[in-house]
Amino acid sequence: GVFAGPDAVKSVSVMEGDSVSLESGVTEIQTHDLIMWTFGRPEAPIAQINKQAGIFSTYDGPDGRFRDRVKLDNQTGSLTITNTRTTHSGLYQVIDGMTLTTHRFNVTVYARLPYPVISRDCSSSSSSSCSLLCSVLNVGHVTLSWYKGNSLLSSISASDLSISLSLPLEVEYQDKNSYSCVLNNPISNQTQHLDITQLCHTCSATLYITENLCSLDPISYKRIWRHFVSHPDSTRTSRRRLFGVCINICKTYFLECLLICNTSTGRFLSDVK
């Protein structure tokens, strides 16, 4: 268990779902001892010992949040909160009625961390670099960071509960360095490693095709496009969808190709039907 001196507030951190034990400061309950545990401000009683009267009680606390979670040691007066939730974060006080001594604990219950998700952002990528986004949803009191090897590149923090975080990163397609996205709080962390080859090759291929096709005359454009969609696994629907993606990227990022893209659309869609 955790012990706090009478003149200090002891900070305690625990992972959600785990148990936390707080010491009363009493080695052994004596016949005339009176022990009261409270939670929060204003103080709400959550446990009480009056040995002489035979009272060894626990209470559900505010909103019933401590129901079936409070265990009281009848010999020492120590308190254990089981299966903790973030709502159990707060100030705990134990008062010894005989000595009028108060021990205080500031308990923080941290939610279990999800793994961060790394996704590519093709709309922001170029022919030489890949734009990535590391994201987490519904987190609080955490820091999200990008690392290159062991070196910190960037980070963003959230102190509020239930917030979403995103952190961008841009890498070269041929970059051989090791990158990772780390989500952490004071007592735990989750790491997602970046596989540049797996995440960035699609963007690279699409942008390469659109950059080169859009710069060609319609006849060369048609010849290369036929070769591109001739793979035996490509269906009519997937070919048309992929062509649409290329056209959209061409329109958005290569304005000088806009005329070719527009005048060629009908011609090539009829070719791949």
N, C-alpha and C positions, 0 to 999 in steps of 0.2 A: 504494500500500500504506500500511499504518498503522505508524508508528514509535513505540516506547516507550523512554523513557530508562532507564538501568540501575537507578535508585533509585526508580522509580515503577511502578505498575500502570496500564496504559492501558486504558480502557473502550472497547469497540467494539460497536456495534449493527448488526445486519444483518437483512434480511427473509428469511424462509424461502424457499429456492429460489435465492437470489442467491449470489454468491461473495464471499469476504472474503480479502484479502491482508495478511499480517503480515510486517513487515520484520525481518530478522535483526540489523540494526545494523552489518552488514559491507558495505562498498562493493563489494569484490571478494574472492572466496575466494582465499587464498594457498595455496601448496603444503603448508604444515604446519598449515593450519587444521583444526580439529575443531568441527563444528556439530551440536548435538543439539536436536531439538524434542520437547517432551513435552506431554501433555494430562492435566488432572485431578489429583486427589489420591487415592491416591498417583500419582506421575507415571508415565504410560505413554508409551513412545517412539512417535512417529508419523513421524519423519523423521530422517535422519542423513547427514552428509557427512564423509568422511575422504578428502580429495583425494589425499594421498600414497599411500593404499592403494587408491585408485580406487573408493571406496564412495560411492555416491549412492543412498540407499535410502529408501523410504517404507513405512510399516507400517499395518495395518488398524486398530490400536488396540483399545480395549475393545469387546467384542461385535461386532467387525468394522464398527463404525459409520463408519470412514473409508475403507472399501474403495472403490477407484476414485474417490475424491473428493479426494485429496491430491496437489498438484503442488508440486514442489520446484525452485526456480531454482538450477541448478548453478553459476551465476556469482556470485550474491549471497547464496545461502542463504535467500532469502525463501520463505515458505510460503503457499500458496493453498489454501483449502478451497472446493471447487465444490459446487453444488447442496446448499446447507446445509439442515440439519434442526434442530429444536429440541434434539435430543440432542447437537448439537455445541456447545451453550452450555457455557461453563466456562473454566477457567484454562489458558492456553497459555504455555509458557516456552521460550525459546531460549537455550541455553548455548553460549558460545564457549569451547572447551576450551583455547585458547591464552592468552586473557586472563582466563579464569575470570569473565567478565562474563555476567550473566543479565538478559534482558529479559522482562517479563511482560505478558500481555494478558488482560483479562477480557472474553470474547466472549459476547454475548447474542444469540441467534437468535430473532426474534419470528415467530410464526405469522402467515400472511396472514389479515387480518380479514374476516369475513363482513359482509354488510349487516345492520344491525338490522332486525327485523320489528315493525311497528306494527299492533296489532290492537285492536279495540274490545271492551269488557267490558260487554255490555248488562245483565248482572245487577247491576252497580253503578251504572248510569246512572240519571238521573232525567228528568223531563219538561223540565228546563231545561239540564241539563249532560250531557256525554258523557264516560264514563270510558274511558281508553285505557291500553294496556300496550305498552311497547317491550321487546323480548326478544332475547336472543342465546343460542346453545347452544355448549357445548364451547369456551370461550375461557379464556385465562389472561393475567395481567399486563396487564389492560385497565381502562378506565373507560368506563362507559355514562352518558350525560348527556342531559337535555332542555334545549333552548334555546328561548327566545322571542325571535325576531330574533337579536341577538348576545349577549343576556343569559342567563347560566346560571341555570336554574331549580332543577335538582336533579341529583345524580349518585350513582353507586355504583361501587365499584372491586372488582377481584378480583386477588389476587396468586397464587392457586393455578392449576394447570393443569386444563383440562377441567372448567370449572364453568359453570353456566348463570346468567344474570342477567336480572332483569326490573325495570322501573322504571315506576311508574304516573304518569298525568297526567290531570287533569280540566279540560275546557274547556267553555265555553258554546257552544251550537249556533250562535249568531249571531256568534261570535268571528271577527274578520277579521284577527287577527294571524298572523304567520308562525311556525310551530313546526317544530322538527326534532329528531330523535334521533341522537346522534353516538356512535359506538364508536371509541375511540382507544387507542393505545399510544404509547410515546415516539417512534416513527418513522413512524407512518401513522395514518390515520383513515378511517372509512366513515360516510357521512351518509345518513339517510333522512328525507325531508321529509314533513310531515303534510298530508294533504288532508282537512280537517274535513268538507267536503261529502260526499266519497266514503265516508268511514269511519263518519260519525255519522248519516247520514240514516236508515239502517235502524232504528237504535235509537230515534231520535226519532219515526219514524212508528209503530213498534210500541207505544211507550210512550204516545204520544198516543191511539192507538186504544183501548188497554186502559184508560187513565185515564178516558176519556170514555164508553166503552161500559159499563164497570163501574158508572158512576154513574147510568146510565139505568134506567128501568123496562124489563121484559122486552119490551114491545111496541116501544118505540123502539130498544132494543138489536137486536131482530130486523131491523128495517127498515134500520138502518145496516149491520149485518153483511151482509145480502143485497147492498147496494150495494158493500160492500168486496170481496166475492168474485165480483162479476159481471164482472170484467175478462176479455176473451176469451182471454187467455193463461193464465188460472188453471185448472189441471186439478183433477179431483176430489181426487186425492191431495194436491196442494199446498195446496188450500183447507183440507182437513181438518188437514193438518200445521200450517199457519199458525194455524188456529183453536186447535189444541192449545197452540201457543206463547203465544198471547194469554191463554188460560185459565190457563196455568201462571204467567205473570207476574202476572196478576190475583190468583191465590191467594197468591203469594209476597209481593207488595209492596202490595197494596191489600186488607187484611183486611176492611175494611168492605164490600167488594163480594163477599165469598166466597159468601154465600148466593145472590146472583144468578147468579154463575158456575156454581155447582154445580147449581142447579135448571134452568139454561138449557142445560147441556151436551147432554143427550140430545135436546132439542127442536131445537137448531141443527145438530147433526150429522145429524139426519134430514133437515133442510132442504137441506143441501148435498151430499147423496149423489148 
